[in-house]
């Protein structure tokens, strides 16, 4: 089998999609399969090919076009045409050829690949642009698709939705990360259920690298007995971090000796205004290396994921892997990753034009885990078992291999 996994240098490559491709290649490299990662829109100055730990990587920078004579749509068409031409020259073994696409803007690429190669194309529904715009508000999405609204936001949602739907209709098979998204793809995108497989993401187990909690608390300059509430992720409105800061204010009214750590990069301005009266109790770390983030998972008392829309939730899986009890919103794919045994759920409040969280209820659940360490520990242990049974690298690898093999049977 010859598998070509396509990546792009863009926001998703830094966060969820980049993690997905790293975990996928790591899971597959010990199997009898030829894997190549094709990096589109590479930041390298020229086309490069290198092999790292048995995986081949091809980097294709974006060509420079004359903006005055070439439209953005035409530029992408030419870029994808050139990529397919170069692949045609350099792919020697075309047996059981599979192209694995990870971005819905690649409809033209899918078409050109099908025209040139005897291949199968699989796509992953990592995210939807409407989810980052209107969050987990499916009634509003359906109203927009029915042309109930004519504002610019609705026009943009309709446009991106149609691009996404067109892309999925061109591929041979689709991977959905959740039942939530598969249902929407069948009902609203009009896709055949037999064309969609549900395969949750997986994460390599690193808990054998644990350090002493006492050592780590000293390293991170935590005070003796100070409780740690951890948020990890992009600082963005869709991640609900502002609701968490509001809830933390309520937590401090009852428990002064605790700290909120916000680990991630993004739009900090949305946090600072809300946090000004308790900023000395909040630590903003910026984007961390995985090794540093995993240390924070080990010393945290509670992990909080207050997302307004979350197609999957890598952070939740990493927290479960580290026995960390979770408080999470019951939204989209995240609601399936975190069950009631390993986390306390916060329902999102869906209104006609917005989605929000009851911050007092969020604070109440955080306080419960901080004040009931025995129950919190049991919840963390159950989360660890859930990770092993559903989201380990071995489970993920087995599911992906089974899907790839089915494409040629």
C-alpha positions as CSV (number, residue, x, y, z in Angstrom):
1,X,0.0,0.0,0.0
2,X,1.3,3.5,-0.9
3,X,-0.2,6.2,1.3
4,X,0.3,10.0,0.7
5,X,-0.9,12.2,3.5
6,X,-1.4,15.8,2.6
7,X,-0.7,18.6,5.1
8,X,-0.7,22.4,4.9
9,X,1.1,25.2,6.7
10,X,-1.8,27.0,8.2
11,X,-3.7,27.4,11.6
12,X,-4.9,23.8,11.7
13,X,-1.5,22.4,11.0
14,X,-0.2,24.0,14.1
15,X,-3.0,22.7,16.2
16,X,-5.4,19.8,15.6
17,X,-4.5,18.7,12.1
18,X,-0.8,18.9,12.7
19,X,-1.2,16.7,15.8
20,X,-3.4,14.3,13.8
21,X,-0.7,13.8,11.1
22,X,2.1,13.4,13.6
23,X,0.1,10.8,15.6
24,X,-1.0,9.0,12.3
25,X,2.5,8.7,10.9
26,X,3.9,7.6,14.2
27,X,1.2,4.9,14.5
28,X,1.7,3.6,10.9
29,X,5.5,3.6,10.6
30,X,6.0,0.1,12.1
31,X,3.5,-1.4,9.6
32,X,4.1,-2.7,6.1
33,X,2.9,0.4,4.3
34,X,4.8,3.1,2.4
35,X,4.0,6.5,3.9
36,X,4.7,9.9,2.5
37,X,3.7,13.3,4.0
38,X,3.1,15.9,1.3
39,X,3.5,19.4,2.9
40,X,1.6,21.9,0.8
41,X,2.2,25.7,1.1
42,X,5.5,24.9,2.7
43,X,7.6,27.7,4.1
44,X,10.7,26.2,2.6
45,X,12.2,28.2,-0.3
46,X,12.2,25.3,-2.7
47,X,10.9,21.8,-3.3
48,X,12.6,19.4,-0.9
49,X,12.4,15.7,-0.1
50,X,13.7,14.2,3.1
51,X,13.3,10.9,5.0
52,X,12.8,11.1,8.8
53,X,12.5,7.8,10.8
54,X,11.4,5.9,7.7
55,X,8.7,8.5,6.6
56,X,9.3,10.4,3.4
57,X,8.4,14.2,3.5
58,X,7.9,16.3,0.4
59,X,7.7,20.1,0.8
60,X,6.1,22.2,-1.9
61,X,6.2,26.0,-1.4
62,X,3.5,28.2,-2.8
63,X,4.3,29.7,-6.2
64,X,4.4,33.5,-6.6
65,X,1.6,34.7,-8.9
66,X,0.8,38.1,-10.3
67,X,-2.1,39.2,-8.2
68,X,-3.2,41.7,-10.9
69,X,-3.7,39.0,-13.6
70,X,-4.5,35.8,-11.6
71,X,-7.5,35.5,-9.3
72,X,-7.1,33.7,-6.0
73,X,-9.2,30.8,-7.2
74,X,-7.1,30.5,-10.4
75,X,-3.9,30.6,-8.3
76,X,-5.0,27.6,-6.3
77,X,-6.1,25.7,-9.4
78,X,-2.7,26.2,-11.0
79,X,-0.9,25.3,-7.8
80,X,-2.8,22.0,-7.4
81,X,-2.3,21.2,-11.1
82,X,1.5,21.6,-10.6
83,X,1.5,19.5,-7.5
84,X,-0.3,16.7,-9.3
85,X,2.1,17.0,-12.2
86,X,5.1,16.7,-9.9
87,X,3.6,13.7,-8.1
88,X,3.0,12.0,-11.4
89,X,6.7,12.4,-12.2
90,X,8.0,11.2,-8.8
91,X,5.6,8.5,-7.6
92,X,7.2,5.3,-8.8
93,X,5.1,2.6,-7.1
94,X,1.4,3.3,-7.9
95,X,0.1,0.0,-6.4
96,X,-2.9,0.4,-4.0
97,X,-2.4,4.2,-4.1
98,X,-4.2,6.2,-1.5
99,X,-4.3,10.0,-1.1
100,X,-5.3,11.1,2.4
101,X,-6.6,14.8,2.4
102,X,-7.0,16.8,5.5
103,X,-8.4,20.2,4.4
104,X,-11.8,20.8,2.8
105,X,-10.4,23.5,0.5
106,X,-8.8,20.8,-1.6
107,X,-11.7,20.0,-3.9
108,X,-9.8,20.9,-7.0
109,X,-6.8,18.8,-5.9
110,X,-9.1,15.8,-5.4
111,X,-10.4,16.2,-8.9
112,X,-7.0,16.4,-10.5
113,X,-5.7,13.5,-8.5
114,X,-8.6,11.3,-9.7
115,X,-8.1,12.4,-13.3
116,X,-4.4,11.4,-13.3
117,X,-4.1,8.4,-10.9
118,X,-5.8,5.1,-10.4
119,X,-6.3,5.8,-6.7
120,X,-8.6,6.1,-3.7
121,X,-9.1,9.4,-1.9
122,X,-10.0,9.6,1.7
123,X,-10.8,12.8,3.5
124,X,-11.0,13.7,7.2
125,X,-13.6,16.1,8.6
126,X,-11.3,17.7,11.1
127,X,-13.3,20.9,11.4
128,X,-16.0,23.0,9.7
129,X,-15.7,26.8,9.2
130,X,-19.3,27.3,10.3
131,X,-18.4,25.8,13.7
132,X,-15.7,28.4,14.3
133,X,-18.2,31.1,13.2
134,X,-21.5,30.2,14.9
135,X,-20.2,27.5,17.2
136,X,-22.5,24.5,18.2
137,X,-25.7,26.2,16.9
138,X,-27.1,23.7,14.4
139,X,-30.6,25.3,14.3
140,X,-28.9,28.6,13.3
141,X,-26.8,26.7,10.7
142,X,-30.0,25.2,9.2
143,X,-31.7,28.6,9.1
144,X,-28.7,30.1,7.3
145,X,-28.7,27.2,4.8
146,X,-32.5,27.8,4.2
147,X,-31.7,31.4,3.3
148,X,-33.5,32.7,6.4
149,X,-30.7,35.3,6.8
150,X,-29.1,37.7,4.3
151,X,-26.3,39.3,6.3
152,X,-22.6,39.0,5.4
153,X,-21.9,36.4,8.1
154,X,-24.6,34.1,6.8
155,X,-23.3,34.6,3.2
156,X,-19.9,33.5,4.3
157,X,-21.2,30.5,6.2
158,X,-23.2,29.4,3.1
159,X,-20.2,29.8,0.9
160,X,-17.8,27.8,3.1
161,X,-20.4,25.2,3.7
162,X,-20.9,24.7,-0.1
163,X,-17.2,24.4,-0.7
164,X,-16.9,21.8,2.1
165,X,-19.9,19.8,0.8
166,X,-18.6,19.9,-2.8
167,X,-15.2,18.6,-1.6
168,X,-16.7,15.6,0.4
169,X,-18.8,14.6,-2.7
170,X,-15.6,14.3,-4.7
171,X,-13.7,11.9,-2.4
172,X,-14.1,8.1,-2.1
173,X,-14.5,8.0,1.6
174,X,-14.8,10.3,4.6
175,X,-13.6,9.9,8.2
176,X,-15.7,11.6,10.8
177,X,-14.3,12.1,14.3
178,X,-17.7,11.8,15.9
179,X,-21.3,10.6,15.6
180,X,-22.3,14.2,16.0
181,X,-20.6,15.3,12.8
182,X,-21.6,12.2,10.8
183,X,-25.3,12.9,11.5
184,X,-24.8,16.5,10.3
185,X,-23.0,15.3,7.2
186,X,-25.8,12.9,6.3
187,X,-28.7,15.2,7.1
188,X,-27.4,18.6,6.0
189,X,-24.6,17.9,3.6
190,X,-26.7,15.2,1.9
191,X,-23.9,12.6,2.0
192,X,-24.5,8.8,2.0
193,X,-23.9,7.2,5.5
194,X,-22.0,4.3,3.9
195,X,-19.4,6.7,2.6
196,X,-18.6,7.9,6.2
197,X,-16.6,6.0,8.9
198,X,-16.3,7.2,12.5
199,X,-12.7,6.9,13.6
200,X,-11.7,8.9,16.7
201,X,-8.2,10.3,16.9
202,X,-5.6,8.5,18.9
203,X,-2.6,9.7,21.0
204,X,0.6,7.9,21.8
205,X,0.9,7.1,25.5
206,X,3.7,9.0,27.3
207,X,2.7,8.5,30.9
208,X,5.8,6.3,31.5
209,X,7.8,9.5,31.5
210,X,6.3,10.9,34.7
211,X,8.4,13.0,37.0
212,X,7.9,13.6,40.7
213,X,4.9,15.8,41.4
214,X,6.9,17.5,44.2
215,X,9.7,18.3,41.7
216,X,7.4,19.5,39.0
217,X,5.5,21.8,41.4
218,X,8.8,23.4,42.5
219,X,9.9,23.7,38.9
220,X,6.7,25.6,38.0
221,X,6.9,27.8,41.1
222,X,3.6,26.7,42.7
223,X,3.0,27.4,46.3
224,X,2.6,24.7,48.8
225,X,-1.0,23.4,48.7
226,X,-2.0,25.7,45.8
227,X,-4.7,24.0,43.7
228,X,-4.2,24.1,39.9
229,X,-7.0,24.5,37.3
230,X,-5.6,24.0,33.8
231,X,-6.8,25.2,30.4
232,X,-4.8,24.1,27.4
233,X,-5.6,25.2,23.9
234,X,-5.8,28.1,21.4
235,X,-6.9,31.4,23.0
236,X,-9.9,32.0,20.9
237,X,-13.6,32.8,21.5
238,X,-14.6,29.4,20.3
239,X,-12.5,27.8,23.1
240,X,-14.7,29.5,25.8
241,X,-11.7,30.8,27.8
242,X,-13.5,34.0,28.7
243,X,-16.3,32.0,30.3
244,X,-13.6,30.1,32.3
245,X,-12.1,33.3,33.6
246,X,-15.5,34.5,34.7
247,X,-16.1,31.1,36.4
248,X,-12.6,31.3,38.1
249,X,-13.7,34.6,39.7
250,X,-16.5,32.6,41.4
251,X,-14.1,29.9,42.4
252,X,-11.9,32.4,44.1
253,X,-14.7,33.6,46.3
254,X,-14.7,30.3,48.0
255,X,-11.2,29.0,47.4
256,X,-8.5,31.6,47.5
257,X,-5.5,29.3,47.4
258,X,-5.8,28.2,43.8
259,X,-4.4,29.2,40.4
260,X,-5.7,29.1,36.8
261,X,-3.0,28.2,34.3
262,X,-3.9,29.1,30.6
263,X,-1.6,27.3,28.3
264,X,-1.7,28.2,24.6
265,X,-1.2,31.1,22.2
266,X,-3.8,33.3,20.5
267,X,-5.8,36.4,21.2
268,X,-4.9,37.3,24.8
269,X,-6.7,40.6,24.6
270,X,-10.0,38.8,25.0
271,X,-8.7,37.5,28.3
272,X,-7.0,40.4,29.9
273,X,-10.0,42.7,30.2
274,X,-12.0,40.0,32.0
275,X,-9.0,38.9,34.2
276,X,-7.9,42.4,35.4
277,X,-9.2,42.0,39.0
278,X,-7.7,38.5,39.5
279,X,-4.8,38.5,37.1
280,X,-2.3,37.7,39.8
281,X,-4.0,34.4,40.3
282,X,-3.9,33.5,36.5
283,X,-0.7,32.3,34.7
284,X,-0.6,32.7,30.9
285,X,2.2,30.5,29.6
286,X,1.9,31.0,25.8
287,X,2.3,28.1,23.4
288,X,4.3,25.3,25.2
289,X,6.3,22.3,24.0
290,X,4.4,19.1,24.4
291,X,6.9,18.0,27.1
292,X,6.1,21.1,29.2
293,X,2.4,20.8,28.7
294,X,2.5,17.2,29.8
295,X,4.2,18.3,33.0
296,X,1.3,20.7,33.7
297,X,-1.2,17.8,33.1
298,X,0.6,15.9,35.9
299,X,0.5,18.7,38.5
300,X,-3.0,20.0,37.7
301,X,-5.9,19.2,40.0
302,X,-8.6,19.8,37.4
303,X,-8.6,20.2,33.6
304,X,-11.2,22.5,32.1
305,X,-12.4,22.4,28.5
306,X,-15.1,25.1,28.1
307,X,-15.3,25.0,24.2
308,X,-18.3,26.3,22.4
309,X,-17.6,24.0,19.5
310,X,-15.1,21.1,19.4
311,X,-15.0,18.6,16.5
312,X,-13.0,16.2,18.6
313,X,-10.8,17.4,21.5
314,X,-7.2,16.2,21.6
315,X,-6.7,18.1,24.9
316,X,-9.4,16.0,26.5
317,X,-7.7,12.8,25.4
318,X,-4.3,14.0,26.7
319,X,-5.9,14.9,30.1
320,X,-7.5,11.5,30.4
321,X,-4.2,9.9,29.5
322,X,-2.7,11.7,32.5
323,X,-5.4,10.7,35.0
324,X,-6.7,14.3,35.1
325,X,-10.4,14.8,36.1
326,X,-12.1,17.0,33.6
327,X,-14.9,19.7,33.5
328,X,-16.0,20.0,29.9
329,X,-18.9,21.4,27.9
330,X,-21.3,19.0,26.4
331,X,-20.7,20.3,22.9
332,X,-20.3,18.6,19.5
333,X,-17.6,15.9,19.3
334,X,-16.2,16.8,22.8
335,X,-19.4,15.5,24.3
336,X,-18.6,12.0,23.0
337,X,-14.9,12.0,24.0
338,X,-15.6,12.9,27.7
339,X,-18.2,10.7,29.3
340,X,-19.8,11.1,32.7
341,X,-17.4,8.7,34.3
342,X,-14.3,10.8,33.7
343,X,-15.7,14.3,33.5
344,X,-18.4,16.7,34.7
345,X,-20.4,18.1,31.9
346,X,-21.6,21.7,31.4
347,X,-24.4,22.1,28.9
348,X,-24.0,25.0,26.4
349,X,-26.8,27.5,26.1
350,X,-27.9,27.8,22.5
351,X,-29.8,31.0,21.6
352,X,-30.9,32.3,18.2
353,X,-27.7,34.3,17.6
354,X,-25.2,33.1,20.1
355,X,-23.9,30.2,22.2
356,X,-22.8,30.7,25.9
357,X,-22.0,28.9,29.1
358,X,-23.5,29.3,32.6
359,X,-20.3,30.4,34.4
360,X,-21.7,29.8,37.9
361,X,-22.5,26.2,37.0
362,X,-19.0,25.9,35.5
363,X,-17.5,27.3,38.8
364,X,-19.7,24.9,40.9
365,X,-18.3,21.9,39.0
366,X,-14.7,23.0,39.3
367,X,-15.2,23.6,43.0
368,X,-16.7,20.2,43.4
369,X,-13.6,18.4,42.0
370,X,-11.2,20.7,44.0
371,X,-13.1,20.0,47.3
372,X,-13.6,16.3,46.7
373,X,-10.1,14.9,45.9
374,X,-11.2,11.3,46.3
375,X,-13.9,11.5,43.8
376,X,-11.7,13.5,41.5
377,X,-9.0,10.9,41.7
378,X,-11.5,8.1,40.8
379,X,-12.7,10.2,37.9
380,X,-9.1,10.6,36.6
381,X,-8.5,6.9,36.9
382,X,-11.7,6.1,34.9
383,X,-10.5,8.7,32.3
384,X,-7.2,6.8,32.0
385,X,-9.0,3.6,31.3
386,X,-11.3,5.3,28.8
387,X,-8.2,6.6,27.0
388,X,-6.6,3.1,26.8
389,X,-9.8,1.5,25.5
390,X,-10.8,4.1,22.9
391,X,-8.0,6.7,22.1
392,X,-4.7,4.9,22.3
393,X,-2.3,4.9,19.4
394,X,-2.7,1.2,18.9
395,X,-6.5,1.5,18.7
396,X,-6.2,4.4,16.3
397,X,-3.6,2.6,14.1
398,X,-5.8,-0.6,13.8
399,X,-8.9,1.4,12.8
400,X,-7.0,3.4,10.2
401,X,-5.3,0.3,8.7
402,X,-8.7,-1.4,8.5
403,X,-10.1,1.5,6.6
404,X,-7.2,1.9,4.2
405,X,-7.4,-1.9,3.4
406,X,-11.1,-1.7,2.8
407,X,-10.7,0.9,0.1
408,X,-9.2,-1.8,-2.2
409,X,-11.6,-4.7,-1.3
